[in-house]
């Protein structure tokens, strides 16, 4: 890696390891340190030979490069762990020792890795798709468990994920699965194909439901308009009825009298005075 590329790459910070997801961190750190051309110092705990008498420029340069790689690898690992983990590795003298310590501490031996993989496989087998979950969300959940199993060194093929999806999705996807059975060999179908088929059905159903809702809205609006008109009509009739009931046939408001011819007061007919 040339100086310019190396300089621009080192501006990318490595993933900080805090004690969780060691396998993911280890894979990313290996790729990161390989890109910086310092992974050799992690893989091998090589000694830096002393320079001979009257060394050549090539020998001096080679020794300096080896020293620099070891120092960079150690510094890179120190920078890629949390403070708590740093306090556990700060006394180790080389990147080789640091890497092996972290591996034994957080990955465990083959027996422990096997037990972890077995627990994850059990967890995978227990998964069921929820009614409120989308195919994408469910597949991401399954892939996350599958990748954790793979990181532990166990073989876990995509065909197992396909089989799991086929037997664990809700009944609403039965039509798509039946169509696939009639057109393809399900033992050969890829994960991408099964996901695309089920997502397509999911999208069609969502579009139909959306169309049904949109169609129902104008009908509901027209019904509301009709109901409002009816309410206004009945209200107007009620007012007219109440108003008409307060007048007699002569058009005079009931209970309203001209001044009495006897006492000159209103509110009663003259014959009651």
Backbone as CSV, one residue per row, in Angstrom:
resi,resn,N_x,N_y,N_z,CA_x,CA_y,CA_z,C_x,C_y,C_z
1,UNK,0.852,-1.193,0.000,0.000,0.000,0.000,0.887,1.242,0.000
2,UNK,0.668,2.188,-0.951,1.507,3.378,-1.010,1.160,4.318,0.129
3,UNK,2.025,5.346,0.302,1.898,6.236,1.460,0.582,6.999,1.459
4,UNK,0.151,7.463,0.254,-1.078,8.259,0.180,-2.289,7.403,0.544
5,UNK,-2.353,6.188,-0.042,-3.479,5.294,0.240,-3.501,4.893,1.700
6,UNK,-2.306,4.598,2.247,-2.214,4.202,3.660,-2.682,5.323,4.565
7,UNK,-2.290,6.566,4.228,-2.668,7.714,5.045,-4.175,7.924,5.041
8,UNK,-4.802,7.786,3.850,-6.247,7.990,3.765,-7.003,6.860,4.451
9,UNK,-6.453,5.645,4.404,-7.142,4.506,5.025,-7.091,4.582,6.543
10,UNK,-5.969,5.050,7.090,-5.849,5.109,8.549,-6.790,6.140,9.154
11,UNK,-7.353,7.024,8.326,-8.327,7.984,8.847,-9.650,7.296,9.195
12,UNK,-9.820,6.045,8.708,-11.008,5.256,9.042,-10.758,4.573,10.379
13,UNK,-11.560,4.891,11.362,-11.352,4.331,12.699,-11.798,2.874,12.740
14,UNK,-11.036,2.024,13.431,-11.449,0.625,13.569,-12.627,0.500,14.525
15,UNK,-13.343,-0.609,14.410,-14.465,-0.892,15.304,-13.946,-1.125,16.718
16,UNK,-14.553,-0.478,17.706,-14.125,-0.616,19.103,-14.758,-1.866,19.709
17,UNK,-13.912,-2.727,20.277,-14.387,-3.950,20.920,-14.606,-3.683,22.403
18,UNK,-15.852,-3.968,22.868,-16.188,-3.716,24.271,-16.539,-4.988,25.031
19,UNK,-16.244,-6.126,24.419,-16.517,-7.395,25.083,-17.640,-8.186,24.447
20,UNK,-18.410,-7.551,23.557,-19.520,-8.228,22.879,-19.202,-8.433,21.405
21,UNK,-19.786,-9.481,20.828,-19.638,-9.774,19.392,-18.170,-9.855,18.970
22,UNK,-17.422,-10.669,19.679,-15.988,-10.785,19.383,-15.746,-11.253,17.953
23,UNK,-16.528,-12.238,17.482,-16.269,-12.806,16.158,-16.383,-11.745,15.063
24,UNK,-17.399,-10.895,15.172,-17.573,-9.823,14.178,-16.389,-8.864,14.235
25,UNK,-16.014,-8.482,15.436,-14.885,-7.556,15.602,-13.606,-8.164,15.049
26,UNK,-13.357,-9.446,15.310,-12.125,-10.103,14.868,-12.032,-10.130,13.343
27,UNK,-13.142,-10.433,12.678,-13.144,-10.467,11.210,-12.847,-9.081,10.646
28,UNK,-13.474,-8.069,11.203,-13.269,-6.703,10.705,-11.856,-6.201,11.005
29,UNK,-11.345,-6.540,12.175,-9.996,-6.089,12.525,-8.942,-6.761,11.659
30,UNK,-9.139,-8.028,11.353,-8.179,-8.720,10.479,-8.132,-8.052,9.105
31,UNK,-9.310,-7.751,8.552,-9.359,-7.081,7.248,-8.735,-5.690,7.322
32,UNK,-8.998,-4.986,8.411,-8.468,-3.630,8.596,-6.940,-3.648,8.657
33,UNK,-6.382,-4.588,9.421,-4.927,-4.638,9.599,-4.222,-5.203,8.369
34,UNK,-4.903,-6.069,7.628,-4.339,-6.532,6.357,-4.232,-5.373,5.371
35,UNK,-5.251,-4.515,5.363,-5.228,-3.356,4.469,-4.092,-2.400,4.822
36,UNK,-3.741,-2.355,6.112,-2.629,-1.502,6.553,-1.279,-2.203,6.433
37,UNK,-1.296,-3.460,5.972,-0.075,-4.262,5.800,0.654,-4.500,7.123
38,UNK,-0.112,-4.706,8.199,0.502,-4.976,9.502,-0.029,-6.276,10.119
39,UNK,-0.829,-7.033,9.359,-1.388,-8.272,9.902,-0.305,-9.315,10.183
40,UNK,0.761,-9.268,9.429,1.881,-10.204,9.627,2.395,-10.154,11.062
41,UNK,2.407,-8.966,11.658,2.901,-8.808,13.031,1.951,-9.428,14.049
42,UNK,0.693,-9.644,13.657,-0.274,-10.291,14.549,-0.186,-11.809,14.404
43,UNK,-0.013,-12.276,13.177,0.047,-13.717,12.910,1.324,-14.358,13.444
44,UNK,2.435,-13.649,13.365,3.732,-14.220,13.743,4.396,-13.354,14.811
45,UNK,4.898,-14.027,15.831,5.626,-13.304,16.882,7.117,-13.330,16.547
46,UNK,7.451,-12.727,15.426,8.836,-12.806,14.942,9.758,-11.879,15.734
47,UNK,11.005,-12.300,15.795,12.030,-11.479,16.431,12.674,-10.594,15.376
48,UNK,13.070,-9.425,15.785,13.749,-8.512,14.857,15.250,-8.726,15.016
49,UNK,15.896,-9.261,13.989,17.332,-9.562,14.117,18.165,-8.283,14.237
50,UNK,19.251,-8.414,14.961,20.160,-7.267,15.096,20.878,-7.026,13.773
51,UNK,21.253,-5.802,13.549,21.961,-5.460,12.321,23.404,-5.965,12.395
52,UNK,23.911,-6.446,11.291,25.320,-6.874,11.272,26.251,-5.662,11.279
53,UNK,27.513,-5.921,11.447,28.481,-4.832,11.318,28.446,-4.297,9.891
54,UNK,28.547,-3.012,9.789,28.519,-2.349,8.484,27.296,-2.781,7.656
55,UNK,26.064,-2.565,8.186,24.860,-2.988,7.453,24.645,-2.149,6.200
56,UNK,23.986,-2.769,5.268,23.646,-2.051,4.043,22.380,-1.227,4.290
57,UNK,22.098,-0.330,3.370,20.883,0.478,3.485,19.630,-0.403,3.416
58,UNK,19.678,-1.457,2.605,18.535,-2.369,2.481,18.276,-3.084,3.800
59,UNK,19.353,-3.503,4.495,19.197,-4.184,5.786,18.623,-3.238,6.851
60,UNK,19.115,-2.023,6.835,18.608,-1.025,7.792,17.124,-0.756,7.539
61,UNK,16.779,-0.637,6.262,15.388,-0.366,5.905,14.480,-1.533,6.297
62,UNK,14.941,-2.773,6.034,14.135,-3.955,6.349,13.901,-4.075,7.853
63,UNK,14.936,-3.802,8.642,14.786,-3.881,10.096,13.803,-2.824,10.604
64,UNK,13.937,-1.633,10.047,13.048,-0.547,10.465,11.590,-0.872,10.129
65,UNK,11.353,-1.461,8.956,9.988,-1.818,8.544,9.375,-2.851,9.482
66,UNK,10.177,-3.848,9.881,9.677,-4.881,10.792,9.333,-4.285,12.157
67,UNK,10.207,-3.399,12.644,9.933,-2.728,13.924,8.653,-1.895,13.836
68,UNK,8.546,-1.162,12.736,7.385,-0.287,12.552,6.086,-1.088,12.482
69,UNK,6.113,-2.220,11.765,4.911,-3.051,11.656,4.468,-3.568,13.016
70,UNK,5.432,-4.016,13.820,5.082,-4.533,15.147,4.494,-3.427,16.025
71,UNK,5.103,-2.256,15.951,4.619,-1.131,16.762,3.229,-0.680,16.310
72,UNK,3.030,-0.596,14.997,1.735,-0.175,14.461,0.634,-1.179,14.802
73,UNK,0.962,-2.470,14.697,-0.037,-3.501,14.994,-0.462,-3.436,16.456
74,UNK,0.499,-3.245,17.343,0.189,-3.150,18.772,-0.657,-1.906,19.052
75,UNK,-0.250,-0.779,18.473,-0.993,0.470,18.669,-2.407,0.365,18.102
76,UNK,-2.543,-0.325,16.980,-3.853,-0.488,16.340,-4.797,-1.284,17.241
77,UNK,-4.299,-2.339,17.856,-5.128,-3.146,18.756,-5.475,-2.375,20.025
78,UNK,-4.517,-1.616,20.544,-4.803,-0.788,21.724,-5.930,0.208,21.427
79,UNK,-5.911,0.760,20.208,-6.905,1.775,19.836,-8.271,1.178,19.522
80,UNK,-8.326,-0.142,19.336,-9.567,-0.781,18.894,-10.311,-1.497,20.014
81,UNK,-9.947,-1.212,21.265,-10.654,-1.830,22.397,-11.093,-0.748,23.373
82,UNK,-12.082,-1.079,24.172,-12.566,-0.136,25.182,-11.546,0.006,26.305
83,UNK,-11.746,1.006,27.153,-10.807,1.255,28.248,-10.718,0.052,29.185
84,UNK,-11.854,-0.567,29.469,-11.871,-1.718,30.382,-11.016,-2.858,29.848
85,UNK,-11.140,-3.145,28.558,-10.360,-4.234,27.965,-8.901,-3.821,27.807
86,UNK,-8.657,-2.544,27.533,-7.276,-2.070,27.408,-6.484,-2.323,28.687
87,UNK,-7.117,-2.122,29.838,-6.399,-2.338,31.104,-5.985,-3.797,31.289
88,UNK,-6.628,-4.705,30.586,-6.270,-6.123,30.690,-5.115,-6.498,29.771
89,UNK,-4.921,-5.732,28.709,-3.904,-6.109,27.715,-2.720,-5.152,27.664
90,UNK,-2.751,-4.095,28.461,-1.729,-3.047,28.324,-0.326,-3.518,28.690
91,UNK,-0.202,-4.609,29.449,1.131,-5.096,29.830,1.681,-6.121,28.847
92,UNK,0.882,-6.545,27.875,1.356,-7.522,26.888,2.300,-6.835,25.912
93,UNK,3.345,-7.536,25.516,4.446,-6.865,24.806,4.294,-6.808,23.294
94,UNK,3.413,-7.623,22.708,3.318,-7.629,21.244,1.872,-7.792,20.783
95,UNK,1.643,-7.441,19.526,0.312,-7.600,18.934,-0.080,-9.073,18.892
96,UNK,0.898,-9.942,18.692,0.655,-11.390,18.666,0.077,-11.856,19.998
97,UNK,0.676,-11.421,21.106,0.198,-11.803,22.438,-1.188,-11.211,22.722
98,UNK,-1.382,-9.964,22.319,-2.679,-9.302,22.545,-3.791,-10.045,21.812
99,UNK,-3.548,-10.366,20.543,-4.570,-11.031,19.731,-4.936,-12.397,20.309
100,UNK,-3.931,-13.169,20.676,-4.193,-14.505,21.221,-4.880,-14.448,22.580
101,UNK,-4.563,-13.430,23.377,-5.236,-13.271,24.669,-6.724,-12.999,24.454
102,UNK,-7.022,-12.061,23.564,-8.425,-11.719,23.294,-9.184,-12.910,22.703
103,UNK,-8.507,-13.653,21.839,-9.145,-14.818,21.214,-9.503,-15.877,22.250
104,UNK,-8.564,-16.183,23.139,-8.828,-17.211,24.154,-9.857,-16.737,25.181
105,UNK,-9.854,-15.418,25.464,-10.748,-14.868,26.480,-12.191,-14.768,25.990
106,UNK,-12.374,-14.371,24.732,-13.725,-14.053,24.259,-14.282,-15.029,23.218
107,UNK,-13.416,-15.753,22.553,-13.916,-16.747,21.603,-13.960,-18.129,22.239
108,UNK,-13.014,-18.436,23.107,-12.989,-19.732,23.764,-12.360,-20.806,22.899
109,UNK,-12.237,-22.004,23.461,-11.665,-23.113,22.698,-12.735,-23.740,21.807
110,UNK,-12.356,-24.782,21.081,-13.273,-25.401,20.127,-14.522,-25.965,20.808
111,UNK,-14.361,-26.480,22.013,-15.507,-27.051,22.730,-16.532,-25.962,23.063
112,UNK,-16.033,-24.833,23.565,-16.929,-23.724,23.913,-17.594,-23.157,22.661
113,UNK,-16.817,-23.029,21.584,-17.380,-22.532,20.328,-18.473,-23.465,19.812
114,UNK,-18.238,-24.770,19.957,-19.237,-25.741,19.525,-20.531,-25.628,20.318
115,UNK,-20.404,-25.400,21.625,-21.593,-25.246,22.474,-22.368,-23.984,22.103
116,UNK,-21.633,-22.903,21.835,-22.299,-21.660,21.436,-23.034,-21.840,20.115
117,UNK,-22.379,-22.515,19.180,-23.005,-22.756,17.874,-24.267,-23.601,18.030
118,UNK,-24.213,-24.605,18.898,-25.375,-25.465,19.124,-26.543,-24.678,19.716
119,UNK,-26.247,-23.792,20.653,-27.300,-22.955,21.249,-27.936,-22.037,20.210
120,UNK,-27.095,-21.511,19.326,-27.616,-20.635,18.272,-28.470,-21.412,17.276
121,UNK,-28.069,-22.642,16.977,-28.864,-23.479,16.061,-30.235,-23.765,16.670
122,UNK,-30.261,-24.041,17.962,-31.546,-24.252,18.647,-32.409,-22.993,18.578
123,UNK,-31.767,-21.852,18.801,-32.498,-20.582,18.718,-33.058,-20.379,17.315
124,UNK,-32.261,-20.718,16.302,-32.695,-20.593,14.907,-33.925,-21.454,14.640
125,UNK,-33.897,-22.688,15.116,-35.001,-23.617,14.866,-36.295,-23.177,15.551
126,UNK,-36.192,-22.416,16.624,-37.376,-21.983,17.370,-38.037,-20.734,16.784
127,UNK,-37.401,-20.110,15.810,-37.926,-18.862,15.258,-39.224,-19.094,14.485
128,UNK,-40.158,-18.178,14.651,-41.405,-18.160,13.892,-41.670,-16.727,13.441
129,UNK,-42.244,-16.585,12.266,-42.562,-15.247,11.775,-43.819,-14.735,12.463
130,UNK,-43.762,-13.505,12.942,-44.915,-12.890,13.597,-45.876,-12.327,12.548
131,UNK,-47.149,-12.252,12.907,-48.165,-11.743,11.977,-47.902,-10.291,11.594
132,UNK,-47.329,-9.533,12.528,-47.076,-8.105,12.276,-45.721,-7.863,11.615
133,UNK,-44.973,-8.918,11.363,-43.612,-8.804,10.843,-43.615,-8.913,9.321
134,UNK,-42.712,-8.186,8.679,-42.571,-8.296,7.224,-41.576,-9.408,6.898
135,UNK,-41.600,-9.860,5.647,-40.654,-10.892,5.207,-39.218,-10.406,5.370
136,UNK,-38.989,-9.141,5.059,-37.638,-8.591,5.185,-37.173,-8.632,6.635
137,UNK,-38.018,-8.214,7.551,-37.656,-8.211,8.973,-37.378,-9.626,9.474
138,UNK,-38.209,-10.571,9.050,-38.033,-11.956,9.495,-36.744,-12.547,8.931
139,UNK,-36.472,-12.303,7.654,-35.259,-12.855,7.038,-34.003,-12.254,7.657
140,UNK,-34.046,-10.972,8.006,-32.895,-10.337,8.667,-32.637,-10.999,10.017
141,UNK,-33.707,-11.311,10.725,-33.566,-11.975,12.033,-32.928,-13.358,11.877
142,UNK,-33.367,-14.109,10.875,-32.794,-15.434,10.633,-31.338,-15.348,10.180
143,UNK,-31.053,-14.401,9.297,-29.681,-14.242,8.794,-28.717,-13.827,9.895
144,UNK,-29.189,-13.022,10.817,-28.346,-12.596,11.931,-27.896,-13.802,12.759
145,UNK,-28.821,-14.702,13.054,-28.466,-15.903,13.818,-27.549,-16.804,12.994
146,UNK,-27.871,-16.971,11.702,-27.059,-17.826,10.832,-25.623,-17.322,10.734
147,UNK,-25.449,-16.018,10.620,-24.100,-15.453,10.511,-23.312,-15.594,11.808
148,UNK,-24.002,-15.524,12.938,-23.325,-15.765,14.213,-22.814,-17.204,14.291
149,UNK,-23.600,-18.134,13.773,-23.176,-19.544,13.742,-21.956,-19.704,12.843
150,UNK,-21.976,-19.054,11.682,-20.854,-19.142,10.740,-19.577,-18.553,11.323
151,UNK,-19.723,-17.455,12.065,-18.548,-16.825,12.663,-17.868,-17.723,13.690
152,UNK,-18.608,-18.661,14.236,-18.036,-19.612,15.195,-17.363,-20.786,14.496
153,UNK,-17.331,-20.734,13.169,-16.633,-21.772,12.411,-17.505,-22.914,11.943
154,UNK,-18.799,-22.859,12.208,-19.708,-23.927,11.782,-20.261,-23.631,10.392
155,UNK,-20.456,-24.685,9.615,-21.038,-24.539,8.282,-22.553,-24.397,8.423
156,UNK,-23.095,-23.369,7.811,-24.545,-23.134,7.870,-24.970,-22.598,6.506
157,UNK,-25.537,-23.480,5.689,-25.854,-23.129,4.309,-27.140,-22.305,4.207
158,UNK,-27.224,-21.543,3.122,-28.433,-20.749,2.861,-29.663,-21.638,2.679
159,UNK,-29.433,-22.880,2.224,-30.571,-23.783,2.001,-31.336,-24.053,3.298
160,UNK,-30.643,-24.009,4.433,-31.327,-24.201,5.721,-32.232,-23.009,6.034
161,UNK,-31.790,-21.830,5.636,-32.613,-20.635,5.848,-33.845,-20.689,4.945
162,UNK,-33.651,-21.143,3.695,-34.778,-21.282,2.764,-35.806,-22.253,3.332
163,UNK,-35.338,-23.411,3.806,-36.247,-24.411,4.387,-36.997,-23.841,5.588
164,UNK,-36.277,-23.094,6.405,-36.896,-22.508,7.597,-38.003,-21.527,7.213
165,UNK,-37.746,-20.706,6.216,-38.746,-19.730,5.766,-39.977,-20.443,5.210
166,UNK,-39.758,-21.487,4.419,-40.873,-22.206,3.794,-41.824,-22.827,4.814
167,UNK,-41.289,-23.264,5.944,-42.140,-23.961,6.925,-42.593,-23.073,8.080
168,UNK,-42.109,-21.845,8.140,-42.423,-21.025,9.321,-43.152,-19.721,9.025
169,UNK,-43.374,-19.405,7.731,-44.114,-18.174,7.428,-45.613,-18.419,7.628
170,UNK,-46.400,-17.371,7.874,-47.847,-17.530,8.082,-48.568,-18.089,6.854
171,UNK,-49.799,-18.528,7.063,-50.592,-19.162,6.006,-50.881,-18.217,4.837
172,UNK,-50.833,-16.916,5.078,-51.141,-15.950,4.016,-50.156,-16.016,2.847
173,UNK,-48.989,-16.664,3.056,-47.999,-16.796,1.981,-48.106,-18.149,1.272
174,UNK,-49.128,-18.925,1.601,-49.269,-20.274,1.045,-49.396,-20.247,-0.471
175,UNK,-50.071,-19.235,-1.015,-50.265,-19.154,-2.471,-48.933,-19.022,-3.197
176,UNK,-48.052,-18.177,-2.682,-46.739,-17.985,-3.309,-45.897,-19.246,-3.220
177,UNK,-45.948,-19.909,-2.068,-45.162,-21.133,-1.892,-45.673,-22.229,-2.826
178,UNK,-46.984,-22.337,-2.968,-47.565,-23.335,-3.881,-47.154,-23.055,-5.325
179,UNK,-47.135,-21.771,-5.701,-46.718,-21.402,-7.056,-45.263,-21.780,-7.298
180,UNK,-44.421,-21.580,-6.301,-43.010,-21.953,-6.426,-42.852,-23.466,-6.535
181,UNK,-43.653,-24.205,-5.783,-43.588,-25.672,-5.838,-43.929,-26.187,-7.235
182,UNK,-44.851,-25.480,-7.910,-45.291,-25.915,-9.240,-44.324,-25.517,-10.347
183,UNK,-43.475,-24.540,-10.079,-42.591,-24.035,-11.141,-41.108,-24.296,-10.888
184,UNK,-40.724,-24.571,-9.637,-39.301,-24.727,-9.323,-39.069,-25.920,-8.411
185,UNK,-37.837,-26.388,-8.411,-37.409,-27.411,-7.459,-37.015,-26.688,-6.176
186,UNK,-37.815,-26.851,-5.130,-37.577,-26.096,-3.899,-36.264,-26.455,-3.224
187,UNK,-35.696,-27.606,-3.568,-34.390,-27.968,-2.987,-33.258,-27.187,-3.642
188,UNK,-33.554,-26.578,-4.801,-32.531,-25.825,-5.531,-32.772,-24.314,-5.505
189,UNK,-33.876,-23.890,-4.947,-34.205,-22.461,-4.963,-33.252,-21.687,-4.051
190,UNK,-32.874,-20.501,-4.479,-31.935,-19.693,-3.690,-32.690,-18.844,-2.668
191,UNK,-31.936,-18.347,-1.704,-32.534,-17.486,-0.681,-33.103,-16.221,-1.310
192,UNK,-32.374,-15.653,-2.275,-32.842,-14.428,-2.938,-34.161,-14.667,-3.671
193,UNK,-34.304,-15.829,-4.321,-35.529,-16.133,-5.074,-36.741,-16.256,-4.152
194,UNK,-36.576,-16.969,-3.052,-37.717,-17.145,-2.143,-38.112,-15.821,-1.502
195,UNK,-37.122,-15.001,-1.163,-37.427,-13.703,-0.552,-38.111,-12.776,-1.551
196,UNK,-37.633,-12.772,-2.793,-38.250,-11.922,-3.820,-39.705,-12.322,-4.072
197,UNK,-39.964,-13.635,-4.126,-41.326,-14.113,-4.382,-42.273,-13.728,-3.250
198,UNK,-41.833,-13.917,-2.017,-42.700,-13.613,-0.873,-42.876,-12.106,-0.681
199,UNK,-41.821,-11.341,-0.948,-41.936,-9.884,-0.827,-42.862,-9.323,-1.898
200,UNK,-42.832,-9.932,-3.094,-43.727,-9.478,-4.169,-45.187,-9.685,-3.769
201,UNK,-45.501,-10.847,-3.181,-46.879,-11.093,-2.720,-47.253,-10.115,-1.612
202,UNK,-46.308,-9.844,-0.729,-46.542,-8.916,0.377,-46.872,-7.518,-0.149
203,UNK,-46.136,-7.092,-1.170,-46.361,-5.767,-1.754,-47.707,-5.698,-2.475
204,UNK,-48.065,-6.781,-3.183,-49.368,-6.797,-3.880,-50.513,-6.709,-2.881
205,UNK,-50.399,-7.436,-1.780,-51.447,-7.397,-0.764,-51.559,-5.996,-0.165
206,UNK,-50.413,-5.380,0.089,-50.418,-4.032,0.664,-51.064,-3.034,-0.290
207,UNK,-50.787,-3.180,-1.603,-51.373,-2.275,-2.599,-52.888,-2.458,-2.693
208,UNK,-53.351,-3.721,-2.621,-54.799,-3.968,-2.663,-55.495,-3.368,-1.447
209,UNK,-54.878,-3.541,-0.287,-55.465,-2.981,0.932,-55.499,-1.461,0.877
210,UNK,-54.428,-0.883,0.334,-54.379,0.576,0.207,-55.454,1.069,-0.750
211,UNK,-55.653,0.331,-1.865,-56.693,0.700,-2.824,-58.080,0.594,-2.230
212,UNK,-58.294,-0.441,-1.405,-59.601,-0.617,-0.762,-59.894,0.522,0.198
213,UNK,-58.875,0.954,0.918,-59.045,2.066,1.858,-59.340,3.357,1.107
214,UNK,-58.592,3.585,0.006,-58.809,4.803,-0.779,-60.198,4.809,-1.406
215,UNK,-60.691,3.635,-1.846,-62.024,3.547,-2.426,-63.116,3.769,-1.400
216,UNK,-62.844,3.376,-0.173,-63.841,3.527,0.890,-63.970,4.974,1.344
217,UNK,-62.914,5.755,1.194,-62.938,7.143,1.665,-63.958,8.009,0.924
218,UNK,-64.010,7.990,-0.449,-65.046,8.796,-1.131,-66.461,8.364,-0.756
219,UNK,-66.682,7.038,-0.638,-68.017,6.555,-0.259,-68.394,7.063,1.120
220,UNK,-67.443,7.043,2.026,-67.692,7.539,3.377,-67.979,9.031,3.352
221,UNK,-67.252,9.751,2.476,-67.455,11.200,2.358,-68.870,11.507,1.859
222,UNK,-69.296,10.784,0.798,-70.640,11.009,0.250,-71.712,10.679,1.281
223,UNK,-71.484,9.627,2.039,-72.448,9.245,3.076,-72.551,10.335,4.139
224,UNK,-71.403,10.897,4.519,-71.403,11.979,5.511,-72.141,13.209,4.994
225,UNK,-71.934,13.514,3.691,-72.621,14.670,3.091,-74.130,14.462,3.130
226,UNK,-74.585,13.242,2.751,-76.021,12.947,2.771,-76.587,13.054,4.183
227,UNK,-75.847,12.528,5.145,-76.309,12.588,6.539,-76.414,14.023,7.034
228,UNK,-75.443,14.854,6.640,-75.471,16.263,7.054,-76.670,16.994,6.453
229,UNK,-76.975,16.668,5.178,-78.129,17.299,4.529,-79.431,16.904,5.228
230,UNK,-79.510,15.599,5.597,-80.706,15.134,6.298,-80.867,15.840,7.634
231,UNK,-79.756,15.992,8.345,-79.806,16.650,9.658,-80.285,18.094,9.522
232,UNK,-79.762,18.793,8.506,-80.164,20.185,8.289,-81.651,20.279,7.944
233,UNK,-82.123,19.318,7.100,-83.532,19.323,6.691,-84.449,19.117,7.891
234,UNK,-84.129,18.096,8.708,-84.959,17.816,9.886,-84.927,18.967,10.879
235,UNK,-83.767,19.569,11.034,-83.640,20.679,11.973,-84.485,21.861,11.519
236,UNK,-84.453,22.116,10.206,-85.225,23.231,9.652,-86.728,22.982,9.835
237,UNK,-87.149,21.727,9.585,-88.568,21.384,9.753,-89.020,21.519,11.195
238,UNK,-88.110,21.104,12.119,-88.454,21.212,13.536,-88.646,22.669,13.941
239,UNK,-87.770,23.524,13.436,-87.873,24.961,13.747,-89.178,25.529,13.192
240,UNK,-89.495,25.129,11.923,-90.723,25.631,11.292,-91.950,25.167,12.057
241,UNK,-91.920,23.912,12.525,-93.056,23.364,13.279,-93.251,24.112,14.582
242,UNK,-92.103,24.358,15.271,-92.186,25.080,16.546,-92.712,26.494,16.333
243,UNK,-92.236,27.140,15.261,-92.658,28.517,14.999,-94.150,28.566,14.651
244,UNK,-94.614,27.596,13.835,-96.020,27.608,13.418,-96.955,27.318,14.581
245,UNK,-96.477,26.560,15.549,-97.326,26.207,16.690,-97.558,27.389,17.620
246,UNK,-96.776,28.439,17.456,-96.927,29.604,18.340,-97.897,30.638,17.780
247,UNK,-98.468,30.386,16.592,-99.396,31.336,15.970,-100.769,30.666,15.785
248,UNK,-101.820,31.491,15.858,-103.169,30.963,15.609,-103.524,31.099,14.134
249,UNK,-104.760,30.713,13.781,-105.142,30.736,12.369,-105.152,32.136,11.786
250,UNK,-105.352,33.116,12.622,-105.379,34.507,12.133,-103.999,35.079,11.953
251,UNK,-102.990,34.283,12.289,-101.616,34.755,12.133,-101.113,35.525,13.310
252,UNK,-101.886,35.528,14.391,-101.462,36.257,15.588,-100.744,35.298,16.506
253,UNK,-99.624,35.721,17.052,-98.826,34.868,17.933,-99.634,34.559,19.180
254,UNK,-99.657,33.220,19.503,-100.403,32.785,20.670,-99.829,33.399,21.929
255,UNK,-100.766,33.854,22.789,-100.313,34.462,24.048,-99.948,35.920,23.903
256,UNK,-100.117,36.485,22.663,-99.790,37.890,22.443,-101.111,38.648,22.205
257,UNK,-101.443,39.642,23.052,-102.721,40.377,22.975,-102.462,41.885,22.880
258,UNK,-103.381,42.585,22.175,-103.266,44.055,22.144,-103.651,44.638,23.514
259,UNK,-103.422,45.911,23.737,-103.796,46.513,25.037,-105.283,46.310,25.326
260,UNK,-105.573,45.971,26.573,-106.957,45.702,26.996,-107.780,47.013,26.941
261,UNK,-109.010,46.897,26.446,-109.870,48.095,26.328,-110.372,48.585,27.680
262,UNK,-110.230,47.733,28.702,-110.679,48.111,30.042,-109.551,48.707,30.891
263,UNK,-108.385,47.962,30.879,-107.289,48.418,31.770,-106.078,48.932,31.021
264,UNK,-106.132,48.828,29.696,-105.036,49.311,28.860,-103.725,48.511,29.020
265,UNK,-103.816,47.314,29.623,-102.622,46.466,29.786,-102.658,45.322,28.780
266,UNK,-101.452,44.738,28.521,-101.341,43.632,27.565,-101.249,42.297,28.317
267,UNK,-101.386,41.191,27.533,-101.167,39.867,28.107,-102.447,39.130,28.416
268,UNK,-103.631,39.752,28.167,-104.878,39.042,28.437,-105.982,39.630,27.552
269,UNK,-106.965,38.808,27.238,-108.078,39.311,26.414,-109.004,40.191,27.263
270,UNK,-109.750,41.079,26.636,-110.621,42.006,27.393,-111.669,41.294,28.229
271,UNK,-112.152,40.101,27.702,-113.243,39.460,28.452,-112.782,38.866,29.777
272,UNK,-111.417,38.740,29.931,-110.908,38.214,31.204,-110.587,39.334,32.187
273,UNK,-110.796,40.552,31.773,-110.451,41.679,32.657,-111.586,41.956,33.625
